[in-house]
Amino acid sequence: MSVRELVVLGTASQVPTRHRNHNGYLLRWDGEGILFDPGEGTQRQMLRAGVAAHDLHRICVTHFHGDHSLGLSGVIQRINLDQVPHPVTAHYPRSGQHFFDRLRYATAYRETVGVTEAPVAEDGPLATGASYTLEARRLSHPVESYGYRIVEPDGRRMLPERLAAHGIRGADVGRIQREGALGGVPLEDVSEARRGQRFAFVMDTRLCDGVHALAQDADMLVIESTFLDEEMQLAIEHGHLTAGQAAGVARDAGVRHLVLTHFSQRYTDPEEFERQARAAGFEGELTVAHDLLRVPLPKRR
């Protein structure tokens, strides 16, 4: 059975706390694992969360501030130490190539796995696989930053009552799906359109076009909310979002499940982020993330 869930490894912003590690988020998508923004301590958080190096297929870095990238060294070395047998691809802003190089080769180790470097330089698709397309959009932060979006191709949902009415059962169900028709019965008569799932990952940024493009119609939006609304001006100055701004994006984009994360060390009451998100008018499912949390993607519509 395919598994689609978010494993939260860390939720702090610039400074980790006793209860919040630096950033780190693993998206399990069917048989693949996509690791976003491995901050310092990610390798240990993976151990605590039951995530192995063998689970990783892609690494996506939004930008090269330390809380989003200092864990790269340990993660890449662990991939090599455990001799991960499948390809691993790393995406990151091309302008930060020198930072990636330093982190990848920060210390001596035996390189046994070829991590493919696929830097991001513009908006658009980055990779296409059997069950998703990975896209990137430029964000607004003091250093170059990109958000990421996973889009599953649209498909069709089989309708048991219509299949039965046409006497289609067993292996013939798979056959009509593959061939588009069976015995004069078109696939459209026994199925309906099913929109593919969408997942969006938005870290350090002010409000900008990229934020809205990434969030649009997302089944799950993982988004930074570094500050509460009282610190709006501070958020703008430092290139961040508030809880109310993040929720407003989700509200306007039709997001089904909103995950708030990347919290400033100044805050100790996570419930206030939820209160402000609700006050902004977001009515969907809402999670204020904490370390080692597992969040399943919503079921398909």
Number of C-alpha atoms within 10 A of each C-alpha: 5 9 13 18 18 24 22 23 33 31 28 26 24 18 14 20 14 6 11 19 26 29 31 30 28 25 24 21 17 12 13 18 23 19 24 26 29 30 32 24 21 27 24 16 21 21 12 13 16 11 17 16 20 16 18 23 19 20 25 27 28 28 26 21 18 18 25 28 26 22 23 27 22 21 24 22 23 17 22 19 15 13 15 19 12 13 12 20 18 21 22 27 23 18 16 16 15 10 18 24 11 12 17 18 14 14 10 8 11 8 14 14 18 16 19 12 15 16 19 26 15 13 15 14 16 16 14 13 9 7 16 18 16 17 20 28 23 24 27 20 20 15 16 19 26 30 28 27 24 24 20 17 15 13 12 15 14 19 12 13 12 13 18 11 9 13 10 20 12 8 8 13 16 13 15 18 18 11 10 12 15 16 8 6 14 14 20 15 13 23 18 13 11 14 15 17 21 24 24 26 25 25 29 28 28 22 19 12 12 20 27 17 18 25 30 20 20 24 23 26 29 25 26 25 30 30 24 20 18 11 12 16 14 14 20 16 11 13 18 25 28 28 29 25 22 29 31 17 22 31 22 14 18 16 25 19 23 28 21 26 27 30 29 18 16 10 12 10 8 14 10 14 25 19 12 19 28 18 14 18 14 24 17 15 13 19 16 21 21 20 22 21 15 17 17 14 21 15 8 10 8
